Amino acid sequence: MSIKIGIIGAGGMARYHVAGFRSAGAEVLAFCDPSPEARKRAADTFGVAETYASLPEMLKARPEIEAVSIITPNKFHSPLAVEALAAGRHVFCEKPPALNAAEVGRMKAAAEASGRHLVFDFNNRARPESQAMMEYIKSGEVGHINSARAVWSRRSGIPGFGGWFTTKKLSGGGPVIDLLHMLDLALWFMGYPEATWVLAGAFHDFMDNPGFKGPWGIPDVKGGKTDVESACHGFVSFATGQVLSLQSSWAEFVERETVSVTFQGQQAGGCVERLFGVDGLDETSVDRCELYTLEHGRHVNRRIVVPADESMGRLSAAANFVKLIRGEAEALNRPIEALRLMAIVDALYASAASGAPAKVSV
Ligand SMILES: NC(=O)c1ccc[n+]([C@@H]2O[C@H](COP(=O)([O-])OP(=O)(O)OC[C@H]3O[C@@H](n4cnc5c(N)ncnc54)[C@H](O)[C@@H]3O)[C@@H](O)[C@H]2O)c1
């Protein structure tokens, strides 16, 4: 019997979830979304005839749904996940896990109480580059990782003006929270240590300048809010003595969009990186997965060759959730990691607001 899934939120990201779930043999039974237009679009696009206005309606009509995926604006992640877990459903939730660590704490507690899976869509961990790099780290070839640098910086990548992405009470913040994939990836490579202190600065330039708007066609909302940061630079220290630096931006004068984790291990350094081309993923874009080592007294750069994945792991991450439920795969991530990640995000915002170091508390 195939796993039966209900999708919560029929917006831009739904196509990756549907395709990923189906590729692993799951059945997408229904969508729920308060927007009639989004429901109709999903029904037409994905051939899923059943759509509902809310989660309770969907679960009442289709009690056989075993799992849900949450693809809504960030504000709704935590309450919807807690509701679905309490109703006995496994949950695959889009990133960021929630608005802050306190909300993730409630999600984690709900998962523990229900005994159901709670997995977040940190799809960059599912990229072939990341999976390959993790094998080298696990094999001991890299050694203890002292430090890492996590970068997701865009030159013109503000996702519209006045929509939910730029409204703090709906999104939780700007690029720090939206582009937290590289912070998660770096922490995963480092063994997800507990952070102690954060020092950060956030900037709010260009947030009304159409020259810095992203190319995805997300419409501006007249009269909407644009009260989140456009860029943040930070430094994180850990109880283990490890350190991490972070650059996260929607709008900065950088050469090109860079999505990258570099790290320094005691036996090898490494880099997983995508440099976007002038037109996104064109012939000028560069995917890098490299190890830097000393072999037979010589410095060596090892290029790890992996298949290209244009979806950046999104399809594999959704497929992993289905395999996890069937008992065929390990979870791509664990709630405790989401909690540690969001505690760092909270501290980045606290430090940026106060101008002083912020203690990280989970
Ligand atoms: N993993 C990735 O690479 C990636 C990329 C883009 C977006 N995302 C994440 O996916 C989520 C959704 O982003 P998007 O770009 O699809 O947004 P979107 O605005 O295109 O779609 C969101 C949908 O959620 C619906 N919605 C709002 N409240 C709801 C509720 N209570 N119940 C059900 N549906 C509700 C809206 O009507 C809308 O149709 C966000 O959390 C975002 O951060 C992840």
The ligand as a MOL file (V3000), in Angstrom:
LIG
                    3D

  0  0  0     0  0            999 V3000
M  V30 BEGIN CTAB
M  V30 COUNTS 44 48 0 0 0
M  V30 BEGIN ATOM
M  V30 1 N 13.2680 24.4570 0.4490 0
M  V30 2 C 13.3220 25.4460 -0.4410 0
M  V30 3 O 14.2200 25.4990 -1.2790 0
M  V30 4 C 12.2530 26.5080 -0.4320 0
M  V30 5 C 12.1430 27.4030 -1.5100 0
M  V30 6 C 11.1110 28.3420 -1.4760 0
M  V30 7 C 10.2460 28.3930 -0.3840 0
M  V30 8 N 10.4030 27.5150 0.6430 0 CHG=1
M  V30 9 C 9.5030 27.5510 1.8310 0
M  V30 10 O 8.2320 27.0140 1.4640 0
M  V30 11 C 7.2110 27.6850 2.1930 0
M  V30 12 C 6.1830 28.2080 1.2140 0
M  V30 13 O 6.8260 29.0270 0.2670 0
M  V30 14 P 6.1770 29.2730 -1.1740 0
M  V30 15 O 7.2010 29.9770 -1.9600 0
M  V30 16 O 5.5670 28.0110 -1.6670 0 CHG=-1
M  V30 17 O 5.0310 30.3040 -0.7320 0
M  V30 18 P 3.7310 30.7360 -1.5390 0
M  V30 19 O 3.3500 32.0660 -1.0200 0
M  V30 20 O 3.9310 30.5360 -3.0160 0
M  V30 21 O 2.6360 29.6450 -1.0860 0
M  V30 22 C 2.1670 29.5430 0.2360 0
M  V30 23 C 0.7560 28.9650 0.1830 0
M  V30 24 O 0.3370 28.6740 1.5250 0
M  V30 25 C -1.0460 28.9940 1.6250 0
M  V30 26 N -1.4150 29.1220 3.0370 0
M  V30 27 C -1.2990 30.1960 3.8560 0
M  V30 28 N -1.7520 29.8720 5.0870 0
M  V30 29 C -2.1490 28.5790 5.0530 0
M  V30 30 C -2.7190 27.6900 6.0080 0
M  V30 31 N -2.9080 28.0690 7.2690 0
M  V30 32 N -3.0380 26.4300 5.6070 0
M  V30 33 C -2.8180 26.0300 4.3410 0
M  V30 34 N -2.2830 26.8480 3.3820 0
M  V30 35 C -1.9460 28.1080 3.7400 0
M  V30 36 C -1.1800 30.2800 0.8060 0
M  V30 37 O -2.5310 30.5320 0.4380 0
M  V30 38 C -0.2810 29.9470 -0.3940 0
M  V30 39 O -1.0240 29.3410 -1.4500 0
M  V30 40 C 7.9000 28.7610 3.0160 0
M  V30 41 O 8.0930 28.3220 4.3330 0
M  V30 42 C 9.2450 28.9490 2.3360 0
M  V30 43 O 10.2640 29.3700 3.2150 0
M  V30 44 C 11.3750 26.5820 0.6260 0
M  V30 END ATOM
M  V30 BEGIN BOND
M  V30 1 1 1 2
M  V30 2 2 2 3
M  V30 3 1 2 4
M  V30 4 1 4 5
M  V30 5 2 4 44
M  V30 6 2 5 6
M  V30 7 1 6 7
M  V30 8 2 7 8
M  V30 9 1 8 9
M  V30 10 1 8 44
M  V30 11 1 9 10
M  V30 12 1 9 42
M  V30 13 1 10 11
M  V30 14 1 11 12
M  V30 15 1 11 40
M  V30 16 1 12 13
M  V30 17 1 13 14
M  V30 18 2 14 15
M  V30 19 1 14 16
M  V30 20 1 14 17
M  V30 21 1 17 18
M  V30 22 2 18 19
M  V30 23 1 18 20
M  V30 24 1 18 21
M  V30 25 1 21 22
M  V30 26 1 22 23
M  V30 27 1 23 24
M  V30 28 1 23 38
M  V30 29 1 24 25
M  V30 30 1 25 26
M  V30 31 1 25 36
M  V30 32 1 26 27
M  V30 33 1 26 35
M  V30 34 2 27 28
M  V30 35 1 28 29
M  V30 36 1 29 30
M  V30 37 2 29 35
M  V30 38 1 30 31
M  V30 39 2 30 32
M  V30 40 1 32 33
M  V30 41 2 33 34
M  V30 42 1 34 35
M  V30 43 1 36 37
M  V30 44 1 36 38
M  V30 45 1 38 39
M  V30 46 1 40 41
M  V30 47 1 40 42
M  V30 48 1 42 43
M  V30 END BOND
M  V30 END CTAB
M  END
